[in-house]
Amino acid sequence: MVALSPDAKTVEVLPDYHLLVSFDNGEIKIFDVNPLLSRKCYQPLKNIEFFSLASIENGCITWPNNLDIDPEWLYEDSVAYK
């Protein structure tokens, strides 16, 4: 059986399109959103006011208009926060 990635529990918007995310396994990581900004579906995040609306819904980072980042992707592509 494949283990599921932890769900996001809290999110804090950091400068330069980074997110500080705590997960339900106790880990805290930083996710760099910059690589996503070139993708069409993530274009709205270039607006820093919109980007700052990040919140948690069902373990995912979400924004208005059904924009989100999957918790598995979020966890795997984040780096440990020291």
Backbone as a chain_set.jsonl record, in Angstrom:
{"seq": "MVALSPDAKTVEVLPDYHLLVSFDNGEIKIFDVNPLLSRKCYQPLKNIEFFSLASIENGCITWPNNLDIDPEWLYEDSVAYK", "coords": {"N": [[0.847, -1.18, 0.0], [0.54, 2.213, -0.811], [1.839, 4.972, 0.871], [0.169, 7.917, 1.841], [0.899, 11.344, 1.168], [1.528, 13.826, 3.678], [-1.072, 16.074, 4.768], [-1.471, 19.59, 4.195], [-1.504, 21.864, 6.872], [-1.278, 24.475, 7.908], [-0.642, 27.662, 6.358], [1.63, 30.181, 5.409], [2.197, 33.143, 3.735], [5.134, 34.065, 2.153], [7.809, 36.355, 1.212], [8.685, 36.848, -2.302], [7.174, 34.876, -3.674], [6.99, 32.482, -2.131], [5.919, 29.886, 0.087], [5.303, 29.164, 3.459], [4.738, 26.224, 4.944], [2.991, 24.193, 7.198], [2.679, 20.806, 7.991], [0.444, 18.01, 8.62], [1.936, 16.029, 9.796], [3.71, 17.178, 11.42], [5.932, 18.345, 10.249], [7.568, 21.261, 8.915], [7.761, 23.157, 6.047], [9.155, 24.853, 3.168], [7.714, 26.049, 0.241], [8.411, 26.778, -3.054], [6.847, 28.787, -5.251], [7.505, 29.982, -7.617], [8.409, 28.395, -9.959], [5.951, 27.553, -10.946], [4.658, 29.73, -11.968], [4.907, 30.2, -14.677], [3.157, 28.534, -15.877], [0.028, 28.312, -17.476], [-2.397, 27.954, -15.972], [-1.669, 28.858, -13.478], [-1.193, 31.549, -13.69], [-2.756, 33.661, -12.454], [-1.581, 33.867, -9.943], [0.581, 35.512, -10.161], [-0.197, 38.027, -9.527], [0.389, 39.67, -6.693], [-1.355, 40.377, -4.641], [-3.479, 38.621, -5.029], [-2.061, 36.224, -4.744], [-1.448, 36.375, -2.042], [-3.775, 35.54, -0.861], [-3.74, 32.915, -0.192], [-4.854, 29.901, 1.288], [-5.904, 27.138, 3.392], [-7.562, 24.224, 2.419], [-9.116, 21.248, 2.859], [-6.601, 19.982, 3.215], [-5.093, 21.006, 1.161], [-3.28, 23.692, -0.442], [-5.001, 26.521, -1.306], [-6.58, 28.926, -3.496], [-8.841, 31.602, -4.391], [-11.302, 30.928, -6.984], [-11.005, 28.205, -7.469], [-8.296, 27.434, -7.635], [-5.503, 25.505, -6.884], [-2.933, 23.653, -5.08], [-1.861, 20.443, -5.144], [-1.634, 18.327, -2.261], [0.329, 16.264, -2.193], [2.185, 16.946, -4.2], [2.893, 19.462, -3.204], [4.115, 18.739, -0.771], [6.227, 17.005, -1.596], [7.786, 18.674, -3.243], [8.691, 20.646, -1.612], [11.047, 22.223, 0.642], [12.787, 21.491, 3.666], [12.15, 23.535, 6.484], [14.272, 25.473, 8.407]], "CA": [[0.0, 0.0, 0.0], [1.293, 3.446, -0.936], [1.538, 5.952, 1.919], [-0.241, 9.227, 1.356], [1.664, 12.471, 1.67], [0.786, 14.56, 4.705], [-1.88, 17.217, 4.353], [-1.09, 20.904, 4.697], [-2.294, 22.26, 8.029], [-1.282, 25.937, 7.916], [0.183, 28.277, 5.31], [1.986, 31.588, 5.568], [2.768, 33.693, 2.505], [6.444, 34.679, 2.339], [8.227, 37.143, 0.046], [9.198, 36.217, -3.518], [6.349, 33.727, -4.082], [7.263, 31.292, -1.333], [4.923, 29.581, 1.105], [5.734, 28.403, 4.623], [3.629, 25.292, 5.127], [3.112, 23.144, 8.209], [1.936, 19.608, 7.594], [-0.152, 17.31, 9.753], [2.898, 15.105, 10.4], [4.578, 17.997, 12.253], [6.994, 18.982, 9.479], [7.365, 22.599, 8.379], [8.544, 23.234, 4.817], [8.967, 26.019, 2.299], [7.395, 25.705, -1.143], [8.7, 27.854, -4.005], [5.804, 28.811, -6.277], [8.046, 30.583, -8.842], [8.379, 27.539, -11.147], [4.573, 27.371, -11.436], [4.114, 30.976, -12.515], [4.929, 30.193, -16.144], [2.042, 27.695, -16.343], [-1.174, 29.113, -17.73], [-3.396, 27.883, -14.905], [-1.181, 29.55, -12.278], [-0.946, 32.954, -14.013], [-3.324, 34.608, -11.484], [-0.721, 34.005, -8.763], [1.557, 36.584, -10.383], [-0.738, 39.178, -8.805], [0.78, 39.411, -5.315], [-2.536, 40.473, -3.78], [-4.175, 37.341, -5.181], [-1.187, 35.205, -4.15], [-1.528, 36.474, -0.582], [-5.045, 34.959, -0.419], [-3.544, 31.472, 0.02], [-5.467, 29.335, 2.49], [-5.925, 25.669, 3.415], [-8.866, 23.58, 2.28], [-8.974, 19.794, 2.691], [-5.198, 19.607, 3.14], [-4.467, 21.627, -0.016], [-3.173, 25.146, -0.516], [-5.999, 26.958, -2.281], [-6.858, 30.333, -3.757], [-10.158, 31.731, -5.025], [-11.5, 30.424, -8.352], [-10.627, 26.783, -7.546], [-6.877, 27.254, -7.909], [-4.902, 24.84, -5.735], [-1.735, 22.831, -5.246], [-2.075, 19.13, -4.565], [-0.784, 18.151, -1.087], [1.476, 15.404, -2.492], [3.124, 17.789, -4.947], [3.323, 20.473, -2.256], [5.029, 18.119, 0.194], [7.418, 16.463, -2.263], [8.601, 19.732, -3.855], [9.065, 21.62, -0.597], [12.303, 21.971, 1.36], [12.642, 21.624, 5.122], [12.357, 24.851, 7.073], [15.2, 25.322, 9.534]], "C": [[0.892, 1.243, 0.0], [0.864, 4.419, 0.163], [1.164, 7.287, 1.279], [0.678, 10.296, 1.933], [0.847, 13.178, 2.735], [0.001, 15.72, 4.101], [-1.293, 18.503, 4.925], [-2.051, 21.279, 5.818], [-2.401, 23.783, 8.136], [-0.39, 26.428, 6.787], [0.408, 29.739, 5.66], [2.655, 32.033, 4.28], [4.064, 34.416, 2.858], [6.793, 35.518, 1.111], [8.675, 36.255, -1.119], [8.492, 34.905, -3.871], [6.766, 32.416, -3.417], [6.159, 31.137, -0.297], [5.581, 28.786, 2.225], [4.55, 27.533, 5.024], [3.934, 24.337, 6.272], [2.184, 22.006, 7.792], [1.443, 18.861, 8.826], [0.746, 16.229, 10.356], [3.909, 15.857, 11.271], [5.702, 18.701, 11.51], [6.575, 20.376, 9.033], [8.31, 22.74, 7.194], [8.254, 24.534, 4.074], [8.767, 25.535, 0.869], [7.617, 26.937, -2.011], [7.691, 27.785, -5.144], [6.338, 29.34, -7.609], [8.02, 29.666, -10.059], [6.979, 27.341, -11.75], [4.051, 28.581, -12.195], [4.129, 31.042, -14.039], [3.8, 29.323, -16.721], [0.762, 28.528, -16.414], [-2.15, 29.103, -16.554], [-2.971, 28.626, -13.636], [-0.875, 31.03, -12.521], [-1.556, 33.925, -12.998], [-2.43, 34.833, -10.262], [0.352, 35.07, -8.934], [1.11, 37.887, -9.717], [-0.511, 38.913, -7.315], [-0.392, 39.517, -4.34], [-3.347, 39.179, -3.834], [-3.365, 36.228, -4.516], [-1.319, 35.193, -2.626], [-2.844, 35.93, -0.011], [-4.947, 33.451, -0.173], [-4.181, 31.039, 1.338], [-5.426, 27.809, 2.373], [-7.362, 25.188, 3.285], [-8.631, 22.101, 1.988], [-7.518, 19.371, 2.481], [-4.435, 20.193, 1.974], [-4.29, 23.123, 0.217], [-4.137, 25.571, -1.618], [-6.042, 28.474, -2.38], [-8.266, 30.406, -4.331], [-10.149, 31.192, -6.465], [-10.966, 29.004, -8.548], [-9.186, 26.534, -7.948], [-6.25, 26.602, -6.682], [-3.605, 24.127, -6.108], [-1.977, 21.542, -4.47], [-1.138, 18.911, -3.368], [0.453, 17.27, -1.339], [2.57, 16.198, -3.196], [3.733, 18.83, -4.007], [4.377, 19.906, -1.307], [6.338, 17.687, -0.47], [8.342, 17.552, -2.815], [8.977, 20.852, -2.876], [10.408, 21.235, 0.029], [12.072, 22.236, 2.842], [12.952, 23.051, 5.564], [13.231, 24.675, 8.304], [14.919, 26.329, 10.608]], "O": [[1.88, 1.305, 0.73], [-0.327, 4.659, 0.36], [1.775, 7.718, 0.301], [1.173, 10.165, 3.052], [-0.383, 13.139, 2.706], [0.369, 16.269, 3.062], [-0.695, 18.502, 6.001], [-3.256, 21.044, 5.726], [-3.473, 24.319, 8.418], [0.497, 25.715, 6.319], [-0.489, 30.435, 6.137], [3.574, 31.375, 3.791], [4.091, 35.268, 3.745], [6.134, 35.401, 0.077], [8.997, 35.08, -0.942], [9.127, 33.947, -4.31], [6.876, 31.379, -4.072], [5.547, 32.113, 0.138], [6.33, 27.843, 1.968], [3.492, 28.039, 5.396], [5.01, 23.74, 6.316], [1.071, 22.22, 7.311], [1.953, 19.051, 9.93], [0.357, 15.58, 11.327], [4.848, 15.259, 11.797], [6.364, 19.569, 12.079], [5.396, 20.644, 8.802], [9.507, 22.478, 7.309], [7.256, 25.211, 4.319], [9.538, 24.726, 0.354], [7.075, 28.007, -1.736], [7.687, 26.825, -5.914], [5.684, 29.163, -8.637], [7.633, 30.128, -11.133], [6.849, 27.002, -12.926], [3.107, 28.468, -12.977], [3.425, 31.865, -14.626], [3.526, 29.377, -17.92], [0.468, 29.332, -15.53], [-2.675, 30.153, -16.184], [-3.814, 28.984, -12.814], [-0.347, 31.696, -11.631], [-0.927, 34.939, -12.696], [-2.515, 35.879, -9.618], [0.97, 35.487, -7.955], [1.933, 38.74, -9.387], [-1.147, 38.03, -6.739], [-0.418, 38.822, -3.324], [-3.839, 38.702, -2.812], [-3.921, 35.389, -3.807], [-1.303, 34.133, -2.0], [-3.002, 35.869, 1.209], [-5.964, 32.789, 0.033], [-4.062, 31.716, 2.359], [-4.964, 27.267, 1.368], [-8.261, 25.687, 3.961], [-8.015, 21.751, 0.981], [-7.237, 18.498, 1.66], [-3.249, 19.91, 1.807], [-5.042, 23.743, 0.968], [-4.094, 25.042, -2.729], [-5.606, 29.195, -1.483], [-8.829, 29.381, -4.717], [-9.089, 31.029, -7.069], [-10.532, 28.64, -9.64], [-8.89, 25.503, -8.553], [-6.436, 27.081, -5.564], [-3.24, 24.016, -7.278], [-2.265, 21.571, -3.273], [0.037, 19.27, -3.444], [1.509, 17.512, -0.755], [3.74, 16.124, -2.823], [4.944, 19.051, -4.017], [5.411, 20.533, -1.074], [7.423, 17.97, 0.038], [9.558, 17.365, -2.849], [9.518, 21.881, -3.28], [10.843, 20.086, -0.044], [11.269, 23.09, 3.22], [13.892, 23.681, 5.08], [12.957, 23.822, 9.149], [15.604, 26.348, 11.631]]}, "num_chains": 1, "name": "protein.A"}
